[in-house]
Amino acid sequence: MSFPNSEESSTHPRVDAEFLALPLGPLAEAALASATAAGASHADVRVHRLVTQSIRLRDGRVESVADSTDLGFAVRVIVDGTWGFASHPALDARTAVEVALRAVTVATTLRALNRERVELAPEPVYSEVRWSSAYEIDPFAVATADKVALLQEYSQRLAAADGVDHVTASVLQVKEQTYYADTAGSSITQQRVRLHPELAAITVDSAAGVFETMRTLAAPAGRGWEYVTGADGVWDWDGELAAIPSWLAEKVKAPSVTPGPTDLVIDPTNLWLTIHESIGHATEYDRAIGYESAYAGTSFATPDKLGTLRYGTPIMHVTGDRTEPHGLSTIGYDDEGVAGQRWDLVREGTLVGYQLDRVFAPRLGLERSNGCSYADSAHHVPIQRMANVSLAPDPDRDTSTEELISRVRDGIYIVGDKSWSIDMQRYNFQFTGQRFFRIRDGRLDGQLRDVAYQATTTDFWGAMEAVGGPSTWRLGGAFNCGKAQPGQVAAVSHGCPSILVRGITVLNTRTEAGQ
């Protein structure tokens, strides 16, 4: 079995020459041959390089610039139906042999404790393939001084406005490179880039001892530096930075909300987080069968309810997707060599699917994994992680957010995410937001304060009367979805349109806090 280092060409997606120069093929060949000779029925090798940079400013001054690079490789084996795993930071053939033998020893040692024999769902072989995420400007090719200067310029725009006392600015940038090879013959090289820019304006009432904030709503995305400059036209930085001070001033003077059942129009910039918590985590198969109960809980959406659970109204269509352009969880192939896919989780309001990997697919009676295996480091075992879980827009009509608002006589339009809380079964939840606009007779009528909405998952989605059309659909997401023990972090996006939900309980957070 041979895994040569293929050279970059114009027909291949771009992967940094620095990563391609590593001894990827020889290392994999040595490790896989040793694991097989030692009795492994399956073995895979994963070289993982993670480059990050975080820049933070306060009031236009640099607070921190942090750069890091994490590099290593892992060998995972199956011996007599039992997993074994080992990793090392040094990339050479001799170390690869030692690590492979250590992984086999781990599997052999654990065999007596294993109560579930490991069986992997089959997957086609992908030999010497290469994949890269879609971006124009590699943020790591841009000088740090230039990135700081842009954040300072944005900060100065906010700081110059009346009523803005402080400004924070930050951008987190990640380049992730992986090489995967297994005993079936797959060899896959990948590179993806993602970043998250954010600015916030803060006003302080010293006499009252309180403050209020308003931040930008540009989501983290699988894009390059062109996203931060606005050169790609995806986000209107000029418009948002100009509007934030007035939104903040209005919020400070806004009346406190009256609690009670309320009709809500929820913007995608807020709804993505509700999807993440109440659908994304609830449809992770390992959580649904109890594998995450010690750390992150279980799920009300258990496998015995598959095909029967009414998750929401018939207009609810939710997909898992590892192929969405610019999604944070988008990848060509997962960490078990499974090609990226899109599949249904909720169809016409009914639970019809889960997110799973090559181990869990056979347990659910499926012939193939849907490609949800990921590890955030060479030194962590790949586990089932969340895909881009998204709510589909209206397929028949491009209903606008303004039209949804026009259907509401007395309600609230919610924009932007903030704090949240949900129980360990992903069922009872509460969410707040950045901006809340009173709706009167189908029109926006100023902001409100101290708003949170509360529901159970099925009551909330069962109250969804309408979804916006494709023009309202937008990707949100997070860099920091946590899971597993030892803990791992993954980035994930969620696309959704604006929606209209009826009669949702609204709380006054100030009253709830006893203030």
N, C-alpha and C positions, 0 to 999 in steps of 0.2 A: 504494500500500500504506500503510495507516494503523494505528498502534498507539497509541490514546489511553490516557491514564491513567484506568483505571476507578476509581470510588470504592468505598470499603468499605461493605458493607451487612450486615444481619443474616443474609443467606443466604451470605455469604462466610466462609471460615475467617479467623481473625484474623492480620493482618500489621500490624506497627507503622506508625502514621501517618507517622512520621519517614521510613521507607523509601519508603512510597507517595508522599510529597511530592517525591521526587527526579524529575527529568525523564526517567523511564524510557521512555515511549512516543516522545516527540520524539527522544530520543537514538538509539533503535533505528531509527526511520524514516529519520533522516539517514544513519546508518552503512550500513544495508542498501541504501538507494537508491544511495549512492555506490559501494559494492562492486559492485553489479549493473551500474551504468553503466561501471565500469572493467573489466568482463569476467568477474566471478565467476559461476560456474554455481550456486554455493551460498554463502550467507553466514549467519552467526548472530552474535548479540550477547548477551553475558552480563554483567550488572551483579552484582557480588558484594560483600556487606558482611558482615564477620565481626567480632563483638563478643565479647571474652573478658574474664574476670576470674579470677584465681588468688589464693586466700587460703591462707597457710601459717602454722601455729602450732607452737611447740615448748614443751612444758611449760606450756601455757596462755598463753604470750606470743606476740604477733604477730611473726613473722619477716618476712613480706612480704605486701603486697597489691598486685597488679599488674593494671592495666586497660589494654586496648588496643582500637583499632578500625581495621580495614583496609577501605578502600573503593576501588573502581575498576571499570573496565569493560574488556571484551576484545572484539575482533572476530576471527572466524575465517572464512576463505574457502577455497573450492576454485577454482583457476584451472587449466584444462587438466589436471585430474586431480592437482593438487598442492596441498598445504596451505599456507596462509599465516596468520600470527598476529601480532597487535599488541595492546598494551594501554596504558591511561593512567589516572592517578588522578583527573583532572578530568572531571566529567560535564557536558558541554554539547554542543550540536549542532555547533558549529564544530570542536571537538576530535574529535567522532565521525567527521566527514568525513575529517579528516587521518589518524586511526587506521585507518579502513577502507582508505584509499588505500595506507597503509604496509603493511597486511596483504596487499593485492594485489601490491605490489612484492616483498614477501618470497616469495610464491608464484611469481611470475614469475622471480625470481632463482634459486630452488631447482629450477625445472622441469628443468634440464639434469642435475641430480643424482638426480632421482627415478626409481627403478626399479620402483615399484609404483604403478600408477595408483589413485587414491582413488575408490572407489565406495561410496556410503552405502546401507545397507538402508533401504527405505521405512518411514515411520511416519505414522500419521494426524495431522492438524492439530488442535491444541488451542488454540482462540482465546480469549484473555482469561480464562484459568482461574487459580484461586488455590488454594493448598494450604498447610496448616499441620500440624506434628506435634502429637501428643496430649500436652498437659500442662495442669495447672491453674493453677499460680502461676509467673509469669515470674520467674526468679531475679534478673533485673536490675531488677525492680520492688521488690525487698526491700532495705532499707537495709543497707549494708555492716556497720555496727555491730551490727545484729541477727544477721547471719550469723556474725560473729566471736563474738558472745555465745553462740550455740548451739554452736559448735565448742569454746569454752572450757568450757561446761557438760559436754559429752561428755568432754573431756580430764580434767576434774576427777574424773569418775567413775572413770576408769582410774587416775589418779594416786593416788587415795585407797586403792587396794588394796595389801596387803602384797606385796613382791617386785617392784613396778613402779617402776623408777628414772627412766624418762623416757617422755614421751608426745609423739607427733607427730600433727598433725591438718591436713587440707587439703581444699579443694574447688575443683575446676576447673569453670568454667561457660562455656558457649559459646552464642551466638545467631547463627545463620547465615541470611542473607537473600539470595535471588537473584531476578533477573529475566532470563528467557530469551526471545528472539525470533529468528525465522529467516525466510528468504525464501519458505518454503512457506506461512507465515501463522500459525504458532504464536506465542503470547505467553503466558508462564507466570510467575506471581509466587508465591514460596514462602518459608516461614519455618519453621525448626526449632530446637528448644532441646535441649541435652543437658548433663549434668553428671556429675561423678565425685567423690563424697565418700569420704574414707578416714581412718581413725585407726589408730595402731599403738602397742602397749605394748612397752617395751624393758626388759629386766633385764640388769644388768652384774655380772659376776664379776671384780672388780678384781684379786684375787689371781692368778687364772688368766689374766687378760687377754683374756677372751672375753665375748661378749654373745649374747643371743637375743631374737628379736622374735616378735610375734604381732599380726596386723592384722585389721581388719574385712574381710568378704568381699562387701559390697554392690557389685555390678557398676556400672560406668558405664552410664548409661541415657538414652534419649530421654524424659526426664521433667522436671518442674519442681521448685521448691523444696519442694513437699509430700513429695517422696521423701526429702529430707534430714531433715525434721522427723518423718517417720514418720506424718504425717497421712493418707496414702493407704493405709496398712496393708500396703504392699508389703514393707517390710523391718523386722524386729524389732530396732530399735536398742537398746532397753532390755535385751532378753534377751542380745544378743550382747556388749554392753559389760559386762554383769554376768558373763558367762562367760569372757571373754578372760583375765583374771588367773589363774584356776584352770587354764585350758588351758596358759598360758605356764609356770606353776609346774610342771605335770606334764611338759611338754616338756623343761624343763631337767634333770629327774631321769630322763628316759626312757632305756632301754637303746639302744645303737646297733644298727642292723639287721644281720642276718646276710644277706649277699648270696646270690643264686642265683635260679633260676626260681621265681616266686611267683604265686599267684592274687590278682588285684586287683579290688576294687570301687572304682570311681572316681566321685567326686561331680561334679555339673555345674560346681561352682566351680573344679574343676581341669581337667576334660575339655574345656571350651570352648577352652583354649589349644592343646591337642593337635589339635583340629579346625581351628583357625585355621592352624596351621603345616603340618599334614600333608594337609589336604584343601582348605582355603580358598585357600592360595597355589598348591597343586599344580594346581587346576582353573581358574586364570586363563589364558585362552587365549593372551594375549600372552606370558606366561612359557613356556607349553608349546611355543610355536613359536620361542622364543629371543630375544624382544624385550627381556627383562630380564636377559640373561646377563651383561652387563658390570657390573651393579650388585647385583642380588639373586638371580642364578642362574636356572636353568631349571626343568624339572619332569620327573619320571620318567613322568608320565601324559601322554604325547604323543598327538597326534591319531590316529596309526595304531593306537592301542590302544582308541579309542572304540568302545564296544559289546562289547568282549571282555575288557578288563582286570578281573580279579577283585580289587577293592579290599578287600573284606572278606567276612564271612559273609552269607548271604541275609537276615538280619534288619537289615542295614545299609541305611537309606534316608536320603539326604542331599539337602537342597534348597538352592538359592540363592533369596534372598527379599529384595525391596526394599519389601515391604509389611508386614512383621511389626510389630505395634503396639509402640511404644517402642524399636524397634531403632535402633542408632546409624547404620546404613547405610540406614535406611528413608527414602524420599523419594517424593513424588508423581510427579515426572518427573526424569529424570537431566539431565546437562549437555549432552545432545544432543536434549532434548525428547522422550525416550522414556518412556512411562508405566511406573510401577513394576509388577513382575511377580513371580511365584513359579514356579520350574521345578525339575526333577530334575537333580541332578549324579551321584548314585549311586543306583541302584535295584536292590534285592535283591542288593546287594553288587557290582554291576557298574558301571563308569564309563559314564555315558550322556550327559553334558553338560558344558558349560563356562560360565564367566562371560565375557561379551564386549560389545562396543559396536557401533555402526552400521557401522564399517569392517570389523571382524573377522567379523561375522555372515555376509556373503556369501562370505568366504573359507572358511568352514566349511560352506557350502551351505545356510545358513538364510535364511529369507525376512524375518526380523525380529530386531533386537537384543533382548537381554533387559534392557537398561537399566542398564549398568554403567559409564557414563562419568561422571567427576567430576574437578574441579580444586579445590584447596584455597585458591585465590586468583584474583582477576581477572588476575593477572600470570603465571599458569601455564596451560599448555595442558591441556585436559581429556584424561585418559587412562583406560584401562580400570582400574577399581578394584573391590575386593571387595564383594560383596553380603553380607547377613546369611546366613552359611552354617551350616545347622543339621542336627543328627541327630534324626530323628523318634523319639518314644517308642513303646512297644509299642501297636499299634493295637487289640489284642484284649483286653488285660487290664491293669488298673492295678497292675502289680507295684511294690511299694514297695522303697525302698533297704534296709530291714530284711530283706525277703525275699531280696534278692540276697546280703546278708551271711550269711543263714542257710544258704546253699548252699555256703559255703566252710568247709573244715575247718581250714586253716592258711593265712592270707593277710594282706593289708593293705588297709585302707580309707583312701583318700587324699582329703583335703579342702583346697581352696584352691590357687591357683597361686603359683609363686615364680619360680625360674630355669628356663631352657630352652636347648636347643641343637639345631639341625637342619642337615643339609648343604644344599648349593646346589641339589640336585635334589629337596628335600623328602622324603627317603627314610629316611635314618638319623637317629634323634633320641634325645634324652634330656630328661626333665622331672623337676622336683622339686615340692614343694608346701608348704603351710603346716602341716598337721597329718597325722600318720600314726598310725592306730590298728591295733594287732595284732588279727587275727581268729583266735580259737581256737574250734573246734567250733561255728561259726555265730554267735558272739557277740564283741562288742568287748571287748578285754582290755588296756586301757591304751595309752599312746602309745609310738611308736618315734622314733628320731632318725636323721639322716644318710641319708635315703632318696632314691633317684632310680630311675626306671624307664627302660629302654632297649629299643629295638626298631627294626625297619624299619617303614615305614608299612603295607605289605601284611601283614606278620607280625602286627602289633598288631591291626589291624582284622579280620584273619583268625582271631584268637583270641577275638573277642567272642562269648561264649556267650549272653548275655541283655542286654536293655535294660529299664530301668525304665519304668513307665507314665506317663501324663500328669501325675500328681500330683508326680512327681520332676523334670519338665522345667522348666528355668530358663534365662534369658538371661544369658550372661556377655559379656565384650567388652573392647575396648581403644580408647583415644583416639588411639593413636600408631602406627598401622600405616604404615610408611615404604615408599616406592617411587619409582622414576624418577630421572632426572638432567635438570635440577636436582631435588632431592628434594622430594617432597610427602608430606603426612601426612593420613591419613583415619581416621575413627572407624568401627568395625564391631562388630556383635554376633554371638554364636553361641549358639543355643539347643541344649540337649541334656538327656537324662535321665541318671540314674545308669546305669552299665553294669558288667557282670561280664566280665573277660577272664582267660583261663587261661594259666599258665605263662610270664608275662612276666619278662624278666631284671630283677632288682633289684640295684642297685649300692649300696655303702656309700660315700657321698661323702667321708667323713673318710679312709677308707683310700685311695680313689682320689686324694686330694689329698696323700697321703704323710704324713699326720699320725698 
